[in-house]
Amino acid sequence: MNKVPVPITVVVPSYNQGRFIDETLSSLLDQSYPALEIIVMDGGSTDDTVERLKRYRDRIIWVSERDDGQSDAIAKGFARARDGWLAWLNSDDVQCNRALWEINEVVARNPDAEVVVGKGHYMDEYGGNPRPYPTISVGPKIDVVREIFERGYLAQPSVFFRKSTYVKIGGVNPTLRFCMDYDLWARFALAGCRFVGCDADISGNRWYATTKTAGQTLDLLAEVSAVQARYFGRVSPYFVQAISDNLYQTFHGNHHGDKHHVLYRVLYFKAVWLWFNVRRPLYCLRGLFCETIAKSGPLVGDKLMARDYWRGLLKAIGRPRVAQGR
């Protein structure tokens, strides 16, 4: 472990999350990490958030003023941060399992690390029902650019990075509403930054009906796809299926049920693939003929096989019945 803990700044973007803010801040302060700086960027909350923040006195830095959304708040917070390591923790999420100390140990073992990727978990509104947060593989023999393009999932509250590296790549894009994190990870990877893994589960990410990402999933996926097209010139099968399954359920499954659902999901997938990748003809054609969906969804990855296609097609058109002898 580092004899002198590395300085870490955690920015907490906040807006009307008074019912969660104490748990969020306690999850940081209770670690008793001596080199911690907490900057709360509140967007002018109208609930009791500000009154709660006042109670922390000089244990945190906080500002409450109108901003242009979450990305703007995060960017402003990082601009105030001292040199060292950065992360952001949304005001309804938490850190856990000595997260800051775990990051300190990883940095001590990997002094040339620029981005540290830890594990995390989803939880419900009340902090229960934990389930793993899908996270890309990170390691010396792992192509991080490929991992971020093909899957892209990182537990955002479990990712830490050097401020100097953050500044070098241009910081958070304040124009993005949903995937400012994915955009940042992609730019880190494309810039050749060294990613290092942390095996500990160090954050809890709340997922409930009124969260921004849960309530506007299609908007989130559309923004991620636009970022992929900008940086990679194409959209990965993973995100094509995430969007096509969402569209299938919205326009077909909710109205007609799940009869022949695999066949219809394949058709939606091919249509979205063509829509997003038509500007890359060879990649587009390869995908139309070779790429397929994962039956249980893109996270599971149980790809559809040729025999599954035929079974679904025969079932959809109605296989002729063979007369039974008496």
Secondary structure, DSSP 8 states (H G I E B T S, - for coil): --SS---EEEEEEESS-HHHHHHHHHHHHTT--TTEEEEEEE---SSSHHHHHHTTGGGSEEEE---SSHHHHHHHHHHH--SSEEEE--TT-EE-SSHHHHHHHHHHH-TT-SEEEEEEEEE-TTS-S-EE------STT--HHHHHHHT----GGGEEEEHHHHHHTT---TT-SS-HHHHHHHHHHHTT--EEEEEEEEEEEE--TTSHHHHTHHHHHHHHHHHHHHHHSS--HHHHHHHHHHHHIIIIIHHHTTTTHHHHHHHHHHHHHHHHHTTSHHHHHHHHHH---BTT-TTT--B--HHHHHHHHHHHH---------
